Amino acid sequence: MTTENVSRSAPEKQFFGHPRSLATLFGMEIWERFSFYGMQAILLIYLYYEVSRGGLGISQPVAIGIVGAYGSGVYLASILGGWFADRIFGAERTLFYSGLVVMLGHIALAVLPGVHGVTAGLICVALGSGGVKATCSSLVGALYEPGSDRRDAGFSIFYLGINVGGFVGPLLTGLLQQNAGFHYGFGIAAIGMALGLTQYAFGRKQLPASQKTAPNPLEAGRLKYYGLAVIALVGALLGAVALGWVRADNLSDVLLVVIAIAAVAYFAIILSSPRINAEERRRVLAFIPLFLTSGAYWALYSQSYTVITAFFDQRVDRSVFGWEVPVGWLVSAQALTVIVLSGVFAWLWTTLGKRQPSSASKFVIAMFVIGLTFLGYLPYLGAEGAAMPLFMLVLLLLGFTASELCLSPIGLSVTTRLAPAAFQTQMMALFFMSLALGFAAGGSLGAFYTEANEVNYFIAMAGLGIVTAVLLMLCLPFIKRASRGTE
């Protein structure tokens, strides 16, 4: 039973015209994103800055690969979060426990020195954030009846919460990093996550009852077999590290291969399941080109945390009236553009109603826009020193934002619509796997970036976006037929 069904007998307070429970999830997402993006904003420079500047002194190409692999790991961990939600705890409890793990990760980054702190911290943040991502978005989808014309607008409001946290977090971590040191920046991220857990604890009782139990509970006695499988997997990973097969400089490449294989297996499991009917199977097939497009998109967008962050640090004039803007504020600038435009897009989709482009068409628009945005860097490439003015980078970030708002919140929404009833949370995890695929690919691609080949690199990124948009356009008729009744 949905929240909207319950409201007929017990009217629920509204949050900007949406179910009141959206406010609880909105607040949780603000603080989780505060901590996540606050840490992400200073992670790359922490890795490649010299020890004398408080960093670890890792080479820039390797640091870019590590950040790409970490970002990929966050979204890959959403599969594990989805499994726990569907088979053991339910989405609501999984979200709470995942937030606790995120907080522990930020504490590790703040108090443990060197490589050990980075390793422990990033593993915890990746695992916890993966659980948050898979469950929080799924809970938002559960607030609306199938076919509700408020769904896309609701996800856009939820997405605003992501970017409020993404704006404020890097402002504070960037200032603390620049004035006090990296570990103080990581510490404020831990405090932010603690605040998010506190507000969620007060509002979690009002979330839909259906999300508090596992929809596909694990059979009695089966948990021990999964535990043995985890032990074997961890042992194999440690062995691969000991043998040198998995290293810091090839981590994103390894993840890219693993995720590609896992995605094929995941689609095969869902499509072959007797728990879905023929109509649901067609919708899963329609989701495949959207999954691949999402992977290509995030391979491009993830450059903002790697290549474009390094570009901002080294090639952009960050001086404002004699004061140097912290590198970490790049992420805040991105979030601010989303805050400015997200309300516009939510209003646009609501105003257009049935006349708005289909979700798949919005994906096409996103790929064209982000591809063209990469071309905007070309006049400033190949020059010495800080060649790009700060205002120009902000304008280019608007292009990234416009593309993001056409794909990311829409991707969350369309995934909940196309998901089979028996695989709702796991389909959301599968959508996040496309982000894992994209971030891993972005890390692998970013390792090839140098000042000597930057013109060709940015042209190649633009070409990837435009070609992907054209290919998805060819798939639109099939997607429209298969997803009929869900728009």
C-alpha positions in Angstrom: 0.0 0.0 0.0 1.4 3.4 -0.9 1.6 6.6 1.1 -1.0 8.1 -1.2 -3.4 5.2 -0.5 -3.1 5.8 3.2 -3.7 9.5 2.8 -7.3 8.9 1.9 -8.1 7.9 5.5 -5.4 9.9 7.3 -4.3 12.9 5.3 -0.6 13.5 5.4 1.1 16.8 5.7 2.6 18.0 2.4 6.2 19.0 1.6 6.1 21.4 -1.4 3.0 19.6 -2.6 4.5 16.2 -2.1 4.2 13.5 0.7 5.7 14.8 4.0 8.0 11.8 4.1 9.9 13.3 1.2 11.2 15.9 3.7 12.8 13.1 5.9 14.6 11.6 2.8 15.4 15.1 1.6 17.1 15.9 4.9 19.0 12.6 5.0 20.3 13.2 1.5 21.4 16.7 2.3 23.7 15.6 5.1 24.9 12.5 3.5 25.9 14.5 0.4 27.4 17.2 2.6 29.8 14.6 4.0 30.3 12.7 0.7 31.0 15.7 -1.6 32.9 17.5 1.1 35.4 14.7 1.3 35.3 14.2 -2.5 36.2 17.8 -3.1 39.6 17.5 -1.5 40.4 13.8 -2.1 42.3 14.1 -5.4 44.6 16.9 -4.2 45.1 15.1 -1.0 46.4 12.1 -3.0 48.8 14.1 -5.4 49.9 17.0 -3.2 53.4 16.8 -1.9 53.9 15.6 1.7 55.1 19.1 2.5 51.6 20.4 1.6 49.8 17.8 3.7 49.2 15.3 0.9 50.4 11.8 0.1 52.7 12.6 -2.9 51.1 10.1 -5.3 51.6 10.8 -9.0 48.7 12.6 -10.7 47.8 9.8 -13.2 47.7 7.2 -10.4 45.7 9.6 -8.1 43.2 10.2 -10.9 42.8 6.4 -11.3 42.3 5.9 -7.5 39.6 8.6 -7.4 37.9 7.0 -10.4 38.0 3.6 -8.8 36.7 5.0 -5.5 33.8 6.7 -7.2 33.1 3.4 -9.1 33.3 1.5 -5.8 30.6 3.7 -4.3 28.1 2.9 -7.0 29.2 -0.8 -7.1 28.5 -1.0 -3.4 24.9 0.0 -4.1 24.4 -3.5 -5.4 25.3 -4.9 -1.9 23.0 -2.2 -0.3 20.2 -3.3 -2.6 20.7 -6.9 -1.7 20.6 -6.2 2.0 17.4 -4.1 1.5 15.7 -6.7 -0.6 16.8 -9.9 1.3 17.5 -9.0 4.9 16.7 -5.5 6.4 14.3 -3.7 4.0 15.2 -0.4 2.4 14.4 1.8 5.5 16.8 0.0 8.0 19.5 -0.5 5.3 19.5 3.2 4.8 20.1 3.9 8.5 22.8 1.3 8.9 24.6 2.5 5.8 24.7 6.1 7.1 26.5 4.8 10.2 29.2 3.1 8.1 29.6 6.4 6.1 30.2 8.3 9.3 32.9 5.7 10.4 34.7 6.1 7.1 34.9 9.9 7.5 36.2 9.5 11.0 38.9 7.1 9.7 40.0 9.7 7.2 40.1 12.4 9.8 42.1 10.5 12.5 44.2 7.8 10.8 47.3 9.1 9.0 48.7 8.3 5.5 47.7 5.4 3.2 46.1 3.4 6.1 43.6 6.1 6.8 42.8 6.6 3.1 42.3 2.8 2.6 40.1 2.3 5.6 38.2 5.5 5.1 37.4 5.1 1.4 36.3 1.5 1.9 33.9 2.5 4.6 32.6 5.5 2.8 32.2 3.5 -0.5 30.3 0.7 1.2 28.0 3.0 3.3 27.3 5.4 0.5 26.4 2.6 -1.8 23.8 1.4 0.6 22.4 5.0 1.0 22.2 5.5 -2.8 20.3 2.2 -3.5 17.8 2.7 -0.7 17.2 6.4 -0.4 16.1 6.8 -4.0 14.0 3.6 -3.8 12.2 5.0 -0.8 11.4 8.2 -2.7 9.9 6.2 -5.5 7.7 4.3 -3.0 6.0 7.6 -2.0 4.2 7.7 -5.3 1.6 5.6 -7.1 2.6 4.1 -10.5 2.0 6.6 -13.3 1.9 9.6 -10.9 2.7 12.8 -12.8 4.3 14.2 -9.6 7.0 11.5 -9.6 9.6 13.3 -11.8 9.0 16.6 -10.0 9.4 14.8 -6.6 12.7 13.3 -7.7 13.9 16.8 -8.9 13.1 18.2 -5.4 15.0 15.3 -3.9 17.8 16.0 -6.2 17.9 19.6 -5.0 18.7 18.1 -1.5 21.6 16.3 -3.0 23.0 19.5 -4.3 22.3 21.6 -1.2 24.6 19.2 0.7 27.0 19.1 -2.2 27.3 22.9 -2.2 27.8 23.5 1.6 30.0 20.5 2.3 32.9 21.4 -0.1 32.7 25.1 1.1 33.6 24.0 4.6 36.0 21.2 3.8 37.8 23.4 1.2 38.3 26.2 3.7 39.4 23.9 6.5 41.8 22.1 4.1 43.3 25.3 2.9 43.6 26.9 6.4 44.0 24.1 8.8 44.8 20.9 6.9 43.2 17.9 5.1 42.3 16.0 8.3 40.2 18.9 9.6 38.3 18.8 6.3 37.6 15.1 6.6 36.5 15.7 10.2 33.7 18.2 9.4 32.4 15.6 6.9 32.0 13.1 9.7 30.1 15.7 11.8 27.8 16.3 8.8 26.9 12.6 8.5 26.2 12.5 12.2 23.7 15.3 11.8 22.0 13.5 9.0 21.5 10.3 11.0 20.1 12.3 13.9 17.4 14.0 11.8 16.6 10.8 10.0 16.0 8.9 13.3 13.2 11.4 14.2 11.4 11.0 10.8 11.9 7.4 9.9 8.7 6.1 11.5 6.5 7.9 8.9 8.1 6.2 5.9 6.0 3.6 4.1 5.5 0.4 6.1 6.2 -1.7 3.0 9.8 -0.4 3.0 10.6 -1.6 6.5 10.7 -5.3 5.7 12.5 -7.2 3.0 10.3 -7.9 -0.1 12.2 -11.0 -1.0 13.5 -12.3 2.3 16.4 -14.7 2.5 15.4 -18.3 3.1 16.2 -19.7 6.5 19.7 -21.1 6.8 21.0 -19.5 3.6 22.8 -16.6 5.3 25.8 -18.7 6.3 26.5 -19.6 2.7 26.6 -16.0 1.7 28.9 -15.3 4.6 31.3 -18.0 3.3 31.1 -16.5 -0.2 32.1 -13.1 1.2 35.1 -14.6 3.1 36.2 -16.4 -0.1 35.8 -13.2 -2.1 37.8 -11.1 0.3 40.5 -13.8 0.4 40.7 -13.8 -3.4 41.0 -10.0 -3.4 43.8 -10.0 -0.8 45.6 -12.7 -2.8 45.3 -10.6 -6.0 46.8 -7.7 -4.2 49.6 -9.7 -2.7 50.4 -11.1 -6.2 50.4 -7.7 -7.7 47.5 -8.3 -10.0 45.5 -5.5 -8.4 47.5 -2.3 -7.8 46.8 1.4 -7.3 47.8 2.2 -10.9 45.4 -0.4 -12.4 42.6 -0.3 -9.9 40.1 1.5 -12.2 40.9 -0.9 -15.1 40.3 -3.9 -12.9 37.0 -2.5 -11.7 35.9 -1.7 -15.2 36.3 -5.3 -16.3 34.6 -6.7 -13.1 31.7 -4.3 -13.4 31.1 -5.1 -17.0 31.0 -8.8 -16.3 28.7 -8.2 -13.2 26.3 -6.1 -15.2 25.8 -8.8 -17.9 25.3 -11.4 -15.1 22.8 -9.1 -13.3 20.7 -8.5 -16.3 20.7 -12.2 -17.1 19.5 -13.1 -13.6 16.7 -10.6 -13.7 15.6 -11.4 -17.3 15.6 -15.2 -16.6 13.8 -14.9 -13.2 10.4 -16.7 -13.0 9.3 -13.9 -10.7 8.8 -11.4 -13.6 6.2 -11.6 -16.4 6.5 -10.9 -20.1 5.6 -7.2 -19.8 8.2 -6.6 -17.1 10.8 -8.5 -19.1 10.2 -6.1 -22.1 10.7 -3.1 -19.7 14.0 -4.5 -18.4 15.1 -4.9 -22.1 14.2 -1.3 -22.7 16.3 -0.3 -19.7 19.5 -1.8 -21.2 20.2 1.1 -23.7 19.5 3.6 -21.0 21.9 1.7 -18.7 24.6 1.9 -21.4 24.0 5.6 -22.0 24.1 6.3 -18.3 27.5 4.5 -18.2 28.9 6.7 -21.0 27.5 9.8 -19.5 29.1 9.3 -16.1 32.4 8.4 -17.7 32.3 12.0 -19.0 30.8 13.6 -15.9 33.3 11.9 -13.6 36.0 14.0 -15.3 34.9 16.9 -13.1 36.3 15.1 -10.1 39.5 14.1 -11.8 40.8 15.8 -15.0 38.8 19.0 -14.6 39.7 19.2 -10.9 43.4 19.0 -11.8 42.8 21.5 -14.6 41.1 23.8 -12.1 44.0 23.4 -9.7 46.7 24.1 -12.3 45.3 25.9 -15.3 42.5 28.2 -14.1 43.1 31.6 -12.7 41.5 31.2 -9.2 42.4 34.6 -7.9 39.5 36.9 -6.8 40.6 40.3 -5.6 43.9 38.9 -4.5 42.4 35.9 -2.7 42.8 32.4 -4.1 39.7 30.3 -4.3 40.2 26.8 -2.7 40.4 23.9 -5.1 37.7 22.1 -3.2 35.2 24.8 -4.1 34.9 23.5 -7.6 32.4 20.9 -6.3 30.5 23.6 -4.6 30.3 25.6 -7.8 28.9 22.6 -9.6 26.3 22.1 -6.8 25.3 25.8 -6.9 24.6 25.6 -10.6 22.3 22.6 -9.9 20.5 24.4 -7.1 19.9 27.4 -9.4 18.7 25.2 -12.3 17.0 22.3 -10.5 13.9 24.4 -9.6 13.7 25.5 -13.2 13.8 22.0 -14.5 11.2 20.8 -11.9 8.9 23.6 -13.0 9.5 22.8 -16.6 8.6 19.1 -16.4 5.6 19.9 -14.2 4.4 22.7 -16.6 4.8 20.6 -19.7 3.0 17.6 -18.1 2.2 15.1 -20.8 3.9 17.2 -23.4 7.4 16.9 -21.9 10.0 14.8 -23.7 10.1 11.1 -22.7 12.6 10.0 -20.1 14.7 8.4 -22.9 14.6 11.6 -24.9 15.9 13.5 -21.9 18.9 11.1 -21.9 19.6 12.0 -25.5 19.5 15.7 -24.7 21.9 15.1 -21.8 24.5 13.3 -24.0 24.4 16.0 -26.6 24.8 18.8 -24.1 27.7 17.3 -22.1 29.5 16.4 -25.4 29.2 20.0 -26.6 30.4 21.3 -23.2 33.7 19.5 -23.6 34.3 21.5 -26.8 34.0 24.7 -24.8 37.4 24.0 -23.2 39.3 23.9 -26.5 40.1 27.7 -26.8 42.0 27.4 -23.5 44.0 24.2 -24.1 47.6 24.1 -25.1 48.5 27.4 -23.4 50.9 27.9 -20.5 49.9 28.5 -16.9 46.5 29.6 -15.7 44.9 30.4 -19.1 41.2 30.0 -18.3 39.4 32.7 -16.4 37.3 31.6 -13.4 34.0 32.9 -14.8 34.5 30.8 -18.0 34.8 27.6 -16.0 31.6 28.4 -14.2 29.8 28.9 -17.5 31.0 25.5 -18.7 29.8 24.0 -15.4 26.3 25.2 -16.4 26.5 22.9 -19.4 27.4 20.0 -17.2 24.5 20.9 -14.9 21.9 21.2 -17.6 23.0 17.7 -18.9 22.9 16.3 -15.4 19.4 17.5 -14.7 18.2 15.8 -17.9 19.7 12.5 -16.9 20.4 11.9 -13.3 17.1 12.6 -11.5 15.3 11.3 -14.6 17.3 8.1 -14.5 16.3 7.5 -10.9 12.7 8.0 -11.8 12.6 5.9 -15.0 14.4 3.0 -13.1 11.6 2.9 -10.5 9.1 2.8 -13.3 10.7 0.1 -15.4 11.7 -2.1 -12.4 9.8 -5.5 -12.0 7.9 -5.7 -8.7 10.3 -8.4 -7.3 13.4 -6.5 -8.1 12.6 -2.9 -7.3 15.6 -2.1 -5.1 18.0 -4.3 -7.0 17.0 -2.5 -10.3 17.9 0.8 -8.6 21.2 -0.8 -7.6 21.6 -1.8 -11.3 21.1 1.8 -12.3 23.9 2.8 -9.9 26.0 0.1 -11.4 25.9 2.1 -14.6 27.5 5.0 -12.6 30.1 2.5 -11.3 30.8 1.5 -14.8 31.1 5.2 -15.8 33.3 6.2 -12.9 35.7 3.3 -13.5 35.8 4.2 -17.2 36.4 7.8 -16.4 39.3 6.9 -14.1 40.9 4.8 -16.8 40.4 7.5 -19.4 41.6 10.2 -17.1 44.9 8.4 -16.6 45.7 9.2 -20.2 45.3 12.9 -19.8 48.4 15.1 -20.0 49.0 18.7 -21.0 50.7 17.4 -24.2 47.6 15.6 -25.5 44.8 17.6 -23.8 43.4 19.0 -27.1 42.9 15.5 -28.5 41.6 14.3 -25.1 38.8 16.8 -24.9 37.8 16.3 -28.5 37.6 12.5 -27.8 35.4 13.2 -24.8 33.1 15.4 -26.8 32.9 12.7 -29.5 31.9 10.1 -27.0 29.0 12.2 -25.8 27.6 13.1 -29.3 28.0 9.6 -30.7 26.2 8.0 -27.7 23.4 10.5 -28.1 22.9 9.5 -31.8 22.9 5.8 -31.0 20.3 6.2 -28.3 18.1 8.1 -30.7 18.0 5.1 -32.9 16.7 3.0 -29.9 13.9 5.4 -28.9 11.0 3.7 -30.8 11.7 0.4 -29.1 12.0 2.0 -25.7 8.8 3.8 -26.2 6.9 0.7 -27.1 8.4 -1.4 -24.3 7.8 1.2 -21.6 4.2 2.1 -22.7 2.0 2.7 -19.6 4.9 3.8 -17.4 5.4 7.4 -18.5 
